[in-house]
C-alpha cells in the first residue's frame, strides 16, 4: 500500500532530464500558449486534521502519464512530509480541455474498500498548480441512502493575466457508487480545463486564499487594544507604585544607618537589604540554568527575525518557506546562545566551559529530537507521509554537527576573550543566609503560578488565531499583529518579573534566579492547558496519530515559549536586582 520512494540520485536525474523538455517555468511563473503545466499532487488525509497526511497514491488513483517525483523541494518541505508527485494530468497553458481522460482502470475489492474508507472519513487531497494550492474531496456520502460515491472527474477553472496564472478553482464530479461487491469496478478518471482571463495583478494572487474576515475581525483588534492597555497599566504600576516602595525602603535604610550601634542592633530590620550578601550567589544547577538562558536569548532573537522577515517577504505564500528560514536563522543565531550562556556561566564563577557549551548546543535540539522521534515513530507505524525520512534526519544532524555546534562554540570563545571580569554591587557571603517563613502570597509555587497569568492574558486571543491557522486550514498572514503582540508580551513579562522579584526579595528570599525564570516561563503552562481546551472543543481530531501530533507539536512550541519568556524574566530581574543594590548603602 505504501508508495515507496528513494533511489534519489537516479530519480533526480530522471526528473531533470524530463523537465529539460518542458519550457514552462513554474519558478518564474511565466508560460507560453501550449506549454505544459505540471499539476503536482501532494498528500491525502482527513479534513479534521491536516497533520494526518498520507501520500496521494496510497489511494489507488491511476497515475496517468509522466509521473515523476518532485525532488527540488526544500528542507522545510521534506520535514513537513511534502513529497510532490506529478499527477499525470496533461494540462497545457491556454488549451481548453473537455472531459479528457486521465486513465481507465479496474478497481479491485481492496481498492474499493480503500476509497470507501477515505470517503467515510472525509478525506481530501491537496494539489499544487504553479505553486497555488487547491483541494478536493475524494468523494461524498448520500445523507439519505448512506451510499458512498467516488469522484472521478475534476474540473479546473484557471484565471490568467497575460502569461501568468492568477487563480485556480477545482470542482469534483461524476460520482461513481462504491458497492461492497467483490468483482472489479471499471472506472474512468477524467478532467476538464477552462481558462478565464482576469485583470487581477500577479502580486495579489495569493490574497484570495487568505481569510481576511477571520483574521481582521473586530475581536482581533479588540485583543490588540486590550493587550496595549495592559502594558500601560503594568508599566504604570512598576514605575509609580514599585518605585515609591523602593523610595520608602531607601529612606528607611538611610535612617537605620544613622542610628547608633545599640539602637541599630535593637532595631527591627527587614526587607530586601538583609539578603544583600546572598542575592548574587550562583543559582543551583548552573549548567542547566546557563544553557536555558542562552537558548532563550537565541529563540527571542530568532522569533523577532522570522516575524520581520515574513512581514517583508510574505513567506506564507511559499511552501514550507517559513520552516526553512527558521532552520537557517536558528543556525546563524547559535552564536548568540553560546555567547549568552557562556556569559551567564562565567559571571557566576563557572569553570567547565566546554561542558557548558555542549549542554547549550544540545538542549533545544535534544528536546526537539526526543519529541520528534516519538511523533515520527507513530507516523511510521501509520505509514503517514509526515514520517521524516532517515536521510533528512542525517541532514539535520549534519547541520547541527558542522554549523550549530561550531557557531555555539564560537560564541562561547568570543565571550571568554571579550567579556569583562564578573562584578557585583556587593560581595557574596560564604555561608548562605537562612530563609525565613514567608506569607502565603510570597511562597514559590504561588508566585510562579500567578506570574504567568498576565502574560498569558496579553496573548490569549492571538493564540486562538494561531491555533486556528495551524490546526484549522487557515493561512496565518497577519504577522504585523504577531509582531506587536510579541513585543507586548515581552514588556508584560518584564514588568511581571520585576514585581515578583521585589516581593520575593522583600520576604528575604535570595533565590530570585530560578524564580524569575519559572515565574514568567509558567505562561507556557497556561498555553498548554489552553491547547487541551482547544483540542476538545475546537477540533475534530481523534485517535493516537492525530492526538500525538497535536500535543507533541504543541509541547515543542510551549517549551520554546517557556525558555523564551523565562529568559526575558531573568534578564529583567537581573537588571532590577543590580540597580536596587547599586543604589543603597551596604555594610
N, C-alpha and C positions, 0 to 999 in steps of 0.2 A: 504493500500500500504506500509505503514511503517512497517519495521521489528522490532517489539517491543522487547526490551531487558530488562533486570533486573532480579529480583529474584536471586541476585548474589550468595548468600550463597548456595542455592540448586544447581545452575548450576556449581558453583566452585567445589562442592563435586562430582557432576556428571562427571566433566571433569577430576578430579584427579583419580576417580575410572576407568575412561576409559583409561587414559594414563598409569595406573598401569599395563595394559596388553600389553603395547607397549614397547618393549625393546630398540627400536631405540631411540637415544638421539639426538634431534636437537640442544641441547645446547653444547654437546661435539663434535657434527658433525661427529660422527662415527657410522657406520651401518654394519650389517652383512647381508649376502645374504638372501633375502626373508623377511627381516624385513620391516614393513610398514613405509612409509614416508608420513607424513601429508602435504598436499598441502593446505595452508591457502589462502582463498580469503579475500580481504580487502575491497576495495571501487571501485566504478564505477563513471565516470564523464566525462565531455567534455575534449577533448585533449587540447583545447585552454587555460584552466586554471586548474591547479592541485589543487587549493584551493576549487573549487566547486565539492565536492565529496558526494556520496550517498552510502548507504550500498549496498553491492553487490546484495543481494537477494531482494532489492526493484524492480529490474527487475525480471520477472517471470522465472528465471532459476530454473531447478529442483535441489533438494538438495542432491540427491544421498543417500548414507548411512553414518552412523557415523557422522552426523552433530552436532557439539557442539561448543559453544563459546570459544574463547581463552581468559582466564581470568588471565594469569600471565603476562599481559602487564605492562609496566612501567607507571609512572605518565605522562611522556612525550608523550607516545603513546595515553593515554587517552585524553590529551589536544589537540592532533592533530587529534582526531577522528578516531583512528585506532582500529577498533573492528574486529579482525581477527576471521574468522569462517571456520571450516573445510569444504572444498569443497565437500567432499564425494567421491572424485576420489581415487580409491583404488590402488595407486602406491606402489610397493614393490621394494626394492633395488636389482638391477641387474636382475630383472624379466622383460622380454620384453612383451609388450602388442601390439596387432594389432587390431585396430578398436573395442576396448572393449566398452561396453555400460555403460554409467553413469546412465541414466534413460530414460524413454519414457514418454511423456505427451502430452495432447491435449492443444494447445494454443487457448484460447478464443479470441473473438474480442478485448476485453480490453487488453489482453496480447500482441496481435499483434500490437495494437496501441502504447503500451509502448516500444516495441522493435523498431518499426518504428521511434518513436521519438528519441530514443537513437542512432540509426544508422544515421539518418539525421543530428543530432547534433554532429556527430563524437565522440561518447562516446567510452571510452576504460576502461578496468578494470585492477586491479593490484592483483597479486598473490605473495605468498612467498613460496619457497621451500627450506628448510634448510637455512632459513634466506636470501636467494638470491631472489631479486625481479625480477619478469617477468611481462610483459604487453602484452595485446592482445586487439584487437578491437572487438566490439560487432558484427559488420557486415560491409557491403560495399554497395555503390550505383553504379549502372551501369551508366557510364558517357554518354552513347549513348541513352539508353532507359529510364533512370531515375528510373528503378526498384530498389527496396530495398531488400537486401538479409541479412539473419541472419546466422552467422557462427555457426554450430552445432558440429564441430569436432575440437579437439585440439591435436596437435602432439607435444610431449615433446621430445627434444633431450638433454640427460643428460650426461655431461662429468664427469668422475670419475677417481680418482687416489687412488688405493688401497681400503680403506674403507671410503673414504671421497668424497663428491660431490664438484666438482670444478666449473662447469658452467652449466647453464640451458638455453635452447633456446625454444621458443614457436612459433609455426605456427598454424594459424587457417584455416579451410577449410570446405568442404561440405556445401556450402551456400544454404539456403532454401529461396525461394522467399516469401516475406510477402505481401499478397494481402489485398485489402480493404474489403474482403468478411466477412460476419458476422458469417459464420459457423466456427466450430473449425478446427484447422490445426494440424494434428498429426506430432510430431517432436521427433526425436531420437537424444539425445546428447551422444557423444562418445569421446574416447580419444585413443591415441597410445603413447607408450613409447619406445624410442630407447636409448640404453646405449652405450657410446663411451669411450674407455679408452684414457687417456691422461697422459703425463709426467709433466704437469704443477703443481707446488707445491701449497699446500693449502693456504699458506700465501699470494699468489698473485691472488687469485681467484676473488677478488673484482676489480682488476685493469682493467679487461675487460669492466667494466661498466663506467670507467672514460673516459671523452672526453679530452684526452691529447692534441689533435691538437687544441682544442678551448682554453684551459686554458694556454697552453705553447706556444701560438703563439708569433711571434716576437713583435707584438704590446704590449703584456703584459710586455715583458722585456723592451721595449722602455719606457713604462709608469713608471716602477720602476726607470730606469735611469733618466728619466725626473724629477721625484719627488726628487731623490737624488741630482741632480743639483740644484733644487730649495732650498733644505735645505742648501747647501753650499752657495748659493747666499744670502739667508736671514741671515744665521749666520754671513757671512762676513759683511753684511750691518749693523747688530746690533753691532758687535764687533768693527768695524772700524768707520763707519760714525757716529753712535749714540754716541760712546764713545768719539769721537773727539768733538762732540757737547757738551757733558757733561763737557769735559775738558775746553772748552771755557767758559761755564757757571760758572764753579768753579773759573776760573781766573777772570771773570767779577765781581763775588760776592766778591772775595777777595779784588779787587780794591775798591769796594764800601765800604767795611769795613774800609779801610784805609783813607777814606775821612773824613773831618771834619763834624760836625753836620749840619752846614749850607749847605755845598755842598751836603751832603747826603740827606737832605730834598729837595733840588732843583734838585737832580739827577733824571734821567728818569728810575726808577726801573720797571722791568717787568720780566716775566718768572715764572718758577715753584716754585722759592723760596718764592714768595709772598703768596702762599696758604699753607705755612707750618703749619699754625695754624688751618687749616680745613681739611687737607688731610687725617688725621686719625679719622675724625668724623665718627660715626656709619652710615652705609648705611640705606636708607629708607627700610621699610618692613623687619626688621632684622630677624624675624621669618622665612619668606619665603626664604630670601637670605641664611641663615644658613642651612636650610633644603636642598636647591638646591646644595649648596657646599658639604654638607655631602653625599647626594645621588650621586652626580657626582664623588666624590672621590671613593665611593664604586663601581660604574659602571666601572671606569677606571681599577681598580684592578680586577674586575670580568672579564672584557674583556681580559685582559692580561692572567689571569689564564686559561680561557676557551681556548684561542688560543694555549697556550703552552700545555695544557692537550690534546687537539685534535691532535696536532703535535706528541706528544709522543704515544698516544693510538689509533690513527686512528679511532676516534669516528664516522666519517662519514660512516663507514662500518656497523654500527648497527642502528637499527630502533630507531629514536627519542632519541638516547643517548645524543646528544648534548643538547637538551632541558632539559632532566632530569638532566644532570650535571649542567646546568645553574641554575636551581632551587636550587640544592643542594649547589652550591658555593655562590649563592646570599644569601641564608640563613646564611651561615657561615660568609660572609663578612658584615653582617648587623652591627656588632660591629664597623666596620670601619666607616660606615655612622654615627652612634651615637657619636663616639669619635670626628670625624672631625666637625660635625655640632655643638656639644656642645662647642668645642674649639673655633670655629668662633663666636658663640653666646656669649661666655664668654669674649673673647678679647674685644668686643665692648660694654661690660657692661650690658649684658642681665641678668635678674634676674629670669624670669619664665622658669626655665629649663625643668620642666615637660611638659609644653606646647610645648616647642621646640622639645622634644623627640617624642611627639605624632605626630607633623607635619612631622618630619623627617621620622618616621616609616610608615606613611600613604601616603606620597607624591607620590612616584613611584608606589606602589601597587594600590593607589587610581586612578591615571590617567590610569594605565593599566586596572583596573577593569571597569572603565566607558566605555572605548573604546571597551573592550572585550564584555561587556554586550550588547552594541549596535549591534556589529557584530553577537553575539550569538543569539540575538532575530531574526535577519534576517535569520540566519541559521536554527533556529527552525521553522520559517514560511515556509521555503522551504524544510523542512524535510531532511536537509542535515546531513551527518554523522559528519560534522565539528562542529555541536552543542555540546557544552560541557555539560555533564550530571550534574544534580544538586548535586549528590554525590561527583563528582570531585571538584565542587565549594566549597563544605563543607570541603573537604580535604585541598584545598588551603587556605581557611580561618583558618583552624586549624593550618597549618604550620605558617601562619602569627601570630596567637594568641599565640602559645606556643613556637615558635622559633624566628621568625623575630623580633617581638616587644621586647621580653625579651633580645635578644642579642643587639638590638639598645639601650635599657635602660642600659645594662651592659657597653657598650662603653661610654655612657654619664657619668656614675658613675666613670669609670676609669679616664675620663678626669677631672672631678671635683676634684678628690682626688690626681692626679698625675701631672696635668699641672701646670706650673708656673703662677704667677700673670701677668696679661697683662701689657705690657710696650711698649711705642712707642718712637722713636727717638726724638720727640718733643711734647710739650703739645698741647691740643686742646682748641681753643678759645671758650668762652661761647656764643658769637654771631657769626653766620656764615657770612663769607665774601661774598659780592655781586659779582656775576659772570659777568664779562664784556662782551661786544659784541664780538663775535669771527668771524674770517674769515670763509668762506664757507666750506673749507675742514676740519675744526675743529668742525663743528656742529655735534651734537649727531647722527642724522639719517645718515649723510654722513659717519661718522667713522664706525658705525655699519654695514651699507650696504657694504662698501668697505672691511671691516675687514674679512668677510667670503669668499672672492673670492679666495685668495691664498690657504687657507686650502682646499677648495673645488677642486681647480685645482690640488692639490697634490694627491687627491684620486679619481679623476674623472673616470679614466679608470677602477680602481678596483671596483668602484661602478657598472659599467656596467657588469662586470663579476659576481659580487654578485647578481645583479638583474636577470641576465640570469640564474644563478643557481637556485634561489628561484622561479622564475616565468616561466622558460622555460625548466624544466625537465632535468637540467644538475646538476650533483653531484659536488659540490664545494669541492676540496680536497687540493688546494694549500695554505694551512694555513701558510706555510713559507713566501709566498708572502704577505699574510694578516698581519702577524706579522711585517714584515719590513715596509709595508705601514702605519700601525698603529703607529709605532714609529716615522716615518717621519711626520705623521700628528700631533703628539704631539709636536714635535720640531718646525714645522712650526707655529702651534698655539701659542706656547710660544713666538716665535720671533715676530709674528704679534701683539700680545697684548702688548709687551714691546714698540714697535714703536708707536702704537696708544695711549698708556698711556702717553708716553712722549709728543706727540702732544697735548693731552688733558690738561695735567698739564702746559705745556708751554703757553697755551692760558688762564691760570689762572682759570681753571675749576677743582675743587677738587672732583667732583663726579666720581671718577675712579672705584669704586667697581662694580656698576652695568654696567658701560660702558665696563669694561674689560670682564665681564661675557657675555654681549649681543653681543659684537663685535665678539668674537670667536664663540659663540653659533649660530650666524647668518649663519654659514656654513650649519646648518641643514635645513635652509630655502631654500638654493640653492639645497640641495639634494632632498627636496620635490618637488621643481619646476622641477628638472630633472626627477623625478618619473612621473610627469604629461606627459612630453615629451615621456618617455619610454612607458607609458600606451597607448598613442595614436599611436605611430609609431612602437613599437616593439611587442606589444601583440595583441591578437585577442579576448580580453575579451569584454563582453557585459552584459547588464542587471544589476539590482540592486544588486544581490547576488555577482557576481564577482567584480563589482566596489567597493562595500563596503568592501569586504575582502582585495582588493588590497590597497585602500587608507587608510583603518583602520590599517592594519598591518604596512604599510609604515609610518603612523603617529606615531605609537609606537616606531619604530626604530629611526625616526627623533627626537622625543622628547628625547630619550635616548642619541642620539648624541649631541643634544643641551645642555643637562645637563653636559655631559662629557667634551665637549670642552669648555663650559663656565667655568667649574671648573678649568680646566687646565689654561685657560686665567687668571682667578682671582689669582691663586697661583703664576703664573709667574709675573703678575703685582704687587702683594703684595711684592714679593721678590725684584723686581726692585725699588719700591717706598721706601721701608725700607732702601735699600742700598744707594740710592742717598741722602736721607735726613740724613742719619747717617754720611755721609762724607762731610757735608757742615756746616759752622758755622752759627748758628741761633741766633737771638736776644732773 
